Amino acid sequence: MKSLIAPISSLLGGVALLLLGHGLLNTLLTLRGVAEGYSTGMVGLLMSGYFAGFLIGTWLAPSLIRRIGISAPSPSTPRSPRPPYCCT
């Protein structure tokens, strides 16, 4: 069993961290909404809207990617000039 999990352990660890972060963010948003004085119904509506955005994004993303394309920079892509670190 260990020989099956070892090659994908970094992938599983990354997914675990993403799920943990997402769960903590949802908890934080809910607690912050209550602390700011929103009613529980309003907090529920806000969190429902948050997940509705995910649902709408899954419907819109494929058509946007087909229309715009994936623009990941490659090593052959020319670099744009960097701004100076200090503006004096």
C-alpha positions as CSV (number, residue, x, y, z in Angstrom):
1,M,0.0,0.0,0.0
2,K,2.8,2.4,0.8
3,S,4.4,1.8,-2.6
4,L,1.2,3.0,-4.2
5,I,0.8,6.2,-2.1
6,A,4.5,7.3,-2.1
7,P,4.6,8.6,-5.7
8,I,1.5,10.8,-5.2
9,S,2.1,11.8,-1.6
10,S,3.0,15.4,-2.6
11,L,-0.2,15.7,-4.7
12,L,-2.3,14.3,-1.8
13,G,-0.6,16.6,0.6
14,G,-1.3,19.6,-1.6
15,V,-4.9,18.7,-1.9
16,A,-5.2,18.2,1.8
17,L,-3.7,21.7,2.4
18,L,-6.2,23.3,-0.1
19,L,-9.1,21.6,1.6
20,L,-7.9,22.6,5.0
21,G,-7.5,26.2,3.9
22,H,-10.9,26.3,2.2
23,G,-12.6,25.0,5.3
24,L,-10.8,27.5,7.5
25,L,-11.7,30.3,5.2
26,N,-15.4,29.4,5.3
27,T,-15.3,29.2,9.1
28,L,-13.5,32.6,9.2
29,L,-16.0,34.3,6.9
30,T,-18.9,33.0,8.9
31,L,-17.5,34.0,12.3
32,R,-16.5,37.4,10.9
33,G,-20.0,38.0,9.5
34,V,-21.5,37.2,12.9
35,A,-19.0,39.4,14.7
36,E,-19.8,42.3,12.4
37,G,-23.5,42.0,13.4
38,Y,-25.0,40.3,10.4
39,S,-28.0,38.1,11.1
40,T,-27.5,34.3,10.6
41,G,-29.8,34.5,7.6
42,M,-27.7,37.1,6.0
43,V,-24.5,35.1,6.7
44,G,-26.1,32.1,5.1
45,L,-27.1,34.1,2.1
46,L,-23.6,35.5,1.7
47,M,-22.0,32.0,2.0
48,S,-24.6,30.7,-0.5
49,G,-23.5,33.5,-2.9
50,Y,-19.9,32.5,-2.4
51,F,-20.6,29.0,-3.5
52,A,-22.9,30.1,-6.3
53,G,-19.9,32.0,-7.7
54,F,-17.9,28.7,-7.8
55,L,-20.8,27.1,-9.7
56,I,-21.1,29.9,-12.2
57,G,-17.3,29.9,-12.6
58,T,-17.4,26.2,-13.6
59,W,-20.0,27.0,-16.3
60,L,-18.2,30.0,-17.7
61,A,-14.5,28.9,-17.5
62,P,-14.5,26.4,-20.3
63,S,-16.0,28.8,-22.8
64,L,-13.6,31.6,-21.7
65,I,-10.6,29.3,-22.1
66,R,-11.8,28.2,-25.5
67,R,-12.3,31.8,-26.6
68,I,-9.2,33.4,-25.0
69,G,-6.9,30.4,-24.8
70,I,-4.4,29.5,-22.2
71,S,-1.7,32.1,-21.9
72,A,0.9,30.4,-19.8
73,P,4.4,31.9,-20.3
74,S,6.9,29.6,-21.7
75,P,10.7,29.9,-21.7
76,S,10.6,31.2,-25.3
77,T,8.2,34.1,-24.4
78,P,10.1,37.4,-24.4
79,R,10.1,39.1,-21.0
80,S,8.7,42.5,-20.5
81,P,11.1,45.1,-19.0
82,R,10.8,45.1,-15.2
83,P,10.1,48.4,-13.4
84,P,12.9,49.8,-11.3
85,Y,12.9,48.8,-7.6
86,C,13.3,52.3,-6.3
87,C,11.6,55.3,-7.8
88,T,13.8,58.3,-6.9
